Each structure stands twice: as C-alpha cells, then as structure tokens.
Amino acid sequence: MGEFDLIERYFTRPARHAVLGVGDDCALLAPASGMQLALSTDMLVEGRHFLSTVNPVHLGHKALAVNLSDLAACGARPRAFLLSLALPRIDEVWLAGFAQGLWALADAFGCELIGGDTTQGPLNISITVVGETPQGQALLRSGAQAGDDIYVSGHLGDARVALEVFRGSLSVPSSVFNAARIRMEQPTPRVALGLALRGIATAAADISDGLLGDLSHILKASQVGATLDSAAALSLLACATEFELPPSKHLQFVLTGGDDYELVFTAPASKRAEVHAAGLIALTRLTRIGQICAEPGLTLLDTDGQPMAHNFVSFDHFA
C-alpha cells in the first residue's frame, strides 16, 4: 500500500461543511458571517506523549481530543482539522483502529478532516484544529480580574495515577487503574462547557501540563495573582475515593499531574449562579478552588487557610 492509497482508504471522506476538503493542495474553509476562526495544533510523539502499547483506537481519540480541548478553552465550536502522520511502517490493523477512534470523536463533534500529510518516520501525530466563535466572544487567558473566582472542570490527577502505575512507582487496585487509564488515554474535551461559558468566564485555559502551570499562564497573561485552596484541590482526584494516597502525593498529582484536558477558568463572584448553570448545561462537574488577587504570584493555602510552602512544578517538555 502506498501513501495515497493509505490516505484514501483510512482518511478520506466527502467534504460536508468545508468548501473543499481532502484531495487538493489546500483545503478551503469559509467562516460563517460574524464569526472568527480559532486555530490550534498539538503534536503527540511516541514515547513522550503515549506508550507504544496504547490501543490505537484510544490513540486516535486522544490525538483529536487534545486539540478539541484547546478549542473548548477558547469557547470555540469545532469545524475541521488537519492530520499529519509519520509512520515507521504501514500497519493496516493499527491504521484501522486509529482511524476508528479518530472518526468516532470527530463525528461526535461535527468536526471534519479536510487535509494533512503522511510520511515515513518515528510515530508522530500532529493535528491542527479549526473552530469558530462569534467575533469578540472568544475566551482568552488575559481577562482575569482581582476578585474573580477560579474554577476547574471535572477531575484532575487520575491520568497521573495511571502514568505512575505504568512506571512501576505506584500500585493501585485494578478497578482504579482501569478508570485512571481511561482518563489518561481517552480524555473528554469540554467543548460544551467552553461554549456555555462565553459571556460568563473572564479567562480560561485547558489543563494539559498540570493545573499550577496552566493557571500560571492565565495569571501571567492577565497580570494578576491567585490563592488556591488545597482542601478544594484534594477533592478533584476522582480515584481517591477508592484508595488512599499520601497527602503530599495526592496534592502533587492534582496540581501538577498533566494529561487531564479539563478547563481552568475565572469568573466574577457575582456570576456564581451563571457558572453553576453552565456546568448543568454542559453536564460537567465544576469546583471552585480559589480566587484571583491583584498581587502577582500564586499562593497555595493549607486546610487551615494559611499559606503553605511547596515545591510542586508542572510538566515542561524541555525541563
């Protein structure tokens, strides 16, 4: 099977929304009237972002999900995506599984594949996603204000639990590992929540490298600081209800675990009812974990509400 046979068999469908899809040198996509295009790209490298033993169906899902999570953080509705795929060899069983997971998530969000590239090389998956949002309504990192509440969607830290089990540094019941592995390999992009938060949230980011790191991006862009409630943060680890971690490791997994693909966002305290309603609309759990303050810096409060020293550091690809 050659490159173009591979593309035609596994990654070609008739264009549904795009003006022109797969098959030409460029795809053509026209934004709807009054809308802005939102674009983001993510790369997944074998051995760095996923294990060689991962189910290809799950990998197809995750490759697109991490990009849809960026659109969610911007309050953008998914429209289309480009796929660039480097393969060490053509493995039709692997390709069929990968395409199955990719198409299932793409169909769930009405997001069509409109082009990309394939080549031979170490396994590397890069997706560029295109969404749209009404002009002036995109959620940005730069809008947080002193006094705003800080929220997190869903749960944090479960993917880190799965990773530590894979590394052999943590032992948990099989039921816990299976649930944590799903969170690691098949994250849920919070697109519906991002759409519901337009006009409510003042700033937002998706949590890919750990809560502390990604919240820090908001603080830097908004030129503000924050206090975080460690007691509220401890409630975010879903699998902690089935086994007990040492408190410091529990908090570390929640604050720095990464691979969660939840949203961290800020909103005025006066809009707590609207935030709650957005969570109901999106069928997503929301937890208020802190507050924005004017003084720069990020302070973690212990269970007594006092500042606590820590050395938690979020993931950095080049650290």
C-alpha positions in Angstrom: 0.0 0.0 0.0 1.3 3.4 -1.0 0.9 6.8 0.7 -2.1 7.9 -1.3 -3.8 4.6 -1.1 -3.4 4.9 2.7 -4.9 8.3 2.7 -7.8 7.3 0.5 -8.6 4.2 2.5 -8.4 5.5 6.0 -8.6 9.3 6.0 -10.8 10.4 3.1 -14.5 11.4 3.2 -16.6 13.7 1.1 -16.5 17.3 2.4 -19.6 18.2 4.4 -19.0 21.7 5.6 -15.7 22.8 4.0 -15.8 24.4 0.6 -13.1 22.0 -0.4 -11.7 19.1 1.6 -9.1 16.3 1.1 -7.5 15.9 -2.3 -6.1 19.3 -3.4 -3.0 21.1 -2.4 -5.1 23.2 0.0 -8.5 22.9 1.7 -10.9 25.7 1.6 -12.9 26.8 4.6 -15.2 29.8 4.9 -16.2 31.2 8.3 -19.8 32.0 8.9 -20.9 35.6 8.9 -19.9 37.4 12.1 -17.6 34.6 13.2 -13.9 34.4 13.8 -11.7 31.3 13.1 -9.9 29.7 16.1 -6.9 27.5 15.3 -4.7 25.3 17.4 -2.2 22.5 16.9 -0.8 19.7 19.1 1.8 17.0 18.4 1.9 13.6 20.0 5.2 11.7 19.9 5.5 8.0 20.8 7.5 7.6 24.0 6.9 11.2 25.0 3.1 11.6 24.9 1.9 8.0 24.7 3.2 4.4 25.2 3.9 2.1 22.3 1.4 -0.3 23.8 -1.6 2.1 23.7 -4.7 0.8 22.0 -4.7 2.6 18.6 -8.5 3.3 18.9 -7.7 5.2 22.1 -4.8 7.0 20.5 -7.0 8.2 17.6 -9.4 9.6 20.1 -6.8 11.3 22.2 -4.9 12.8 19.2 -8.1 14.8 18.3 -9.3 15.3 21.9 -6.3 17.2 23.0 -6.9 19.7 20.1 -10.6 20.0 20.8 -9.7 20.8 24.4 -7.9 23.9 23.1 -11.0 25.0 21.2 -13.0 24.4 24.4 -10.7 26.7 26.4 -11.3 29.4 23.7 -15.1 28.9 23.7 -14.9 27.9 20.0 -17.1 25.3 18.2 -15.1 22.7 16.3 -15.4 22.8 12.5 -12.5 21.0 10.8 -9.0 19.6 11.3 -5.8 18.7 9.5 -3.9 15.5 10.3 -0.1 15.0 9.8 1.0 11.4 10.5 4.5 10.0 10.5 4.5 6.1 10.5 7.5 3.8 10.8 5.7 1.4 8.5 2.2 0.7 7.1 0.3 -1.4 9.7 -3.3 -1.8 8.4 -4.6 -3.2 11.7 -3.1 -0.2 13.6 -4.4 2.3 11.0 -7.9 0.8 11.1 -8.0 1.2 14.9 -6.5 4.7 14.9 -9.0 5.9 12.2 -11.9 4.3 14.1 -11.1 6.3 17.3 -10.4 9.5 15.3 -13.6 9.3 13.3 -15.8 8.5 16.3 -14.7 11.6 18.2 -14.7 13.8 15.0 -18.3 12.7 14.3 -19.4 13.4 17.9 -18.3 17.0 17.5 -19.2 17.5 13.8 -15.5 18.2 13.0 -14.4 17.0 9.6 -10.9 16.1 8.3 -10.0 18.4 5.4 -6.4 17.6 4.7 -2.9 16.9 6.1 0.2 14.9 5.3 1.7 11.4 5.7 5.3 10.3 5.7 7.6 7.5 7.0 9.4 8.1 10.2 9.1 7.6 14.0 5.5 7.5 15.1 4.4 11.1 15.4 0.8 12.5 15.2 0.2 16.2 14.6 -3.3 17.7 14.3 -4.3 21.2 13.6 -7.9 22.0 14.5 -10.1 24.8 13.3 -13.1 26.2 15.2 -15.2 29.3 15.2 -16.5 31.7 17.7 -18.6 34.9 17.4 -16.4 38.0 17.0 -15.2 39.4 20.3 -16.6 36.5 22.3 -13.5 34.1 22.4 -12.4 33.1 25.9 -8.8 34.3 26.4 -6.1 33.9 29.1 -5.8 37.6 29.6 -9.1 38.6 31.1 -8.9 37.5 34.8 -9.6 40.3 37.3 -8.9 40.6 41.0 -11.8 39.2 43.0 -12.7 36.6 40.3 -13.4 33.0 41.4 -11.2 30.2 40.0 -12.9 27.0 38.8 -11.8 23.7 37.5 -14.0 21.3 35.4 -14.2 17.5 36.1 -11.4 15.8 37.9 -7.6 16.2 38.0 -4.8 13.8 38.7 -6.3 10.5 37.6 -4.2 10.4 34.4 -1.1 10.8 36.6 -2.1 7.9 38.7 -2.2 5.7 35.5 1.2 7.0 34.4 2.8 6.2 37.8 1.3 2.7 37.6 2.8 2.2 34.1 6.2 3.5 35.5 6.0 0.9 38.3 6.2 3.6 41.1 2.6 3.1 42.3 0.3 0.1 43.0 -3.5 0.5 43.0 -6.5 -1.8 42.7 -7.2 -2.9 39.1 -10.5 -1.1 39.1 -8.7 2.2 40.0 -6.1 1.6 37.3 -8.6 0.9 34.6 -10.6 4.0 35.4 -7.5 6.1 35.6 -6.2 4.7 32.3 -9.4 5.7 30.5 -8.8 9.3 31.8 -5.3 9.2 30.5 -5.9 7.6 27.1 -9.4 8.9 26.3 -9.8 12.4 27.8 -13.1 14.3 27.4 -12.8 17.6 25.6 -15.0 20.1 27.4 -16.4 21.8 24.3 -19.9 22.1 25.6 -18.7 23.8 28.7 -16.5 26.2 26.8 -19.5 27.3 24.7 -21.7 27.7 27.8 -19.0 29.9 29.4 -18.9 32.5 26.7 -20.0 35.8 28.3 -19.5 34.4 31.8 -15.9 33.4 32.2 -13.3 36.2 32.1 -10.3 33.9 31.3 -9.8 30.2 30.5 -7.1 27.6 29.7 -7.1 23.9 29.2 -5.1 21.8 31.6 -2.6 19.8 29.7 0.6 20.2 31.6 -0.8 20.5 35.2 -3.1 22.9 37.0 -0.4 25.0 38.5 1.4 25.5 35.2 -1.7 26.2 33.1 -3.3 28.5 35.7 0.1 30.4 35.8 -0.4 31.1 32.1 -3.7 32.9 32.9 -2.0 34.8 35.8 0.8 36.0 33.6 -1.4 37.0 30.7 -3.8 38.8 33.0 -1.0 40.3 35.2 -2.7 39.1 38.4 -2.1 36.6 41.2 -4.1 33.9 42.8 -4.7 31.9 46.0 -5.6 28.2 45.8 -7.5 26.2 48.4 -5.6 22.9 48.8 -8.7 21.3 50.5 -10.8 22.0 47.4 -8.0 20.8 45.2 -7.8 17.5 47.1 -11.4 16.8 46.2 -10.5 16.8 42.5 -8.9 13.3 42.3 -11.7 11.0 41.4 -10.0 7.7 42.1 -9.0 8.8 45.6 -12.4 7.6 46.8 -11.3 4.0 46.2 -7.7 4.1 47.6 -5.6 6.4 49.7 -2.5 8.3 48.6 -0.1 10.0 50.9 -1.5 13.6 51.2 1.6 15.2 49.6 1.5 12.9 46.6 -2.3 13.3 46.3 -1.9 17.0 46.1 1.0 16.7 43.7 -0.9 14.6 41.3 -3.8 17.1 41.3 -1.7 20.2 40.9 0.9 19.0 38.5 -0.2 15.7 37.0 -1.0 16.8 33.5 -2.8 15.0 30.7 -6.2 15.9 32.3 -7.6 18.1 29.5 -10.0 19.8 31.8 -10.6 23.6 31.9 -9.4 26.0 34.5 -11.3 29.3 34.2 -12.1 32.5 36.1 -15.4 34.3 36.6 -16.7 37.2 38.8 -18.1 36.1 42.1 -21.4 37.8 41.1 -21.8 35.2 38.3 -21.7 32.1 40.5 -25.2 31.2 39.6 -24.5 31.5 35.9 -21.4 29.4 36.3 -23.4 26.7 38.0 -26.0 26.8 35.2 -23.2 26.5 32.6 -22.0 23.3 34.4 -25.5 21.9 34.3 -25.9 22.7 30.6 -22.6 21.0 29.8 -23.3 18.1 32.2 -19.9 18.8 33.8 -18.8 19.0 37.4 -17.3 22.4 38.4 -15.3 23.0 41.5 -14.4 26.5 42.9 -10.8 26.2 44.0 -9.5 29.7 44.7 -9.6 33.4 43.9 -7.8 35.9 41.7 -5.9 38.7 43.6 -4.2 41.8 42.4 -0.7 41.0 43.8 1.3 38.8 41.3 2.2 35.2 42.4 0.4 32.0 43.2 -0.2 31.1 46.9 -1.3 27.7 48.0 -3.4 27.7 51.2 -3.4 24.7 53.5 -6.5 23.2 55.1 -6.4 25.9 57.8 -6.4 28.6 55.1 -2.7 29.5 55.8 0.0 29.9 53.0 1.9 26.6 52.6 5.4 26.1 51.3 5.7 23.6 48.4 8.0 22.6 45.5 5.3 21.4 43.1 6.3 22.0 39.4 4.2 21.3 36.4 5.4 19.4 33.3 7.8 21.1 30.9 8.9 19.3 27.7 12.4 20.7 28.0 13.0 20.8 31.7 
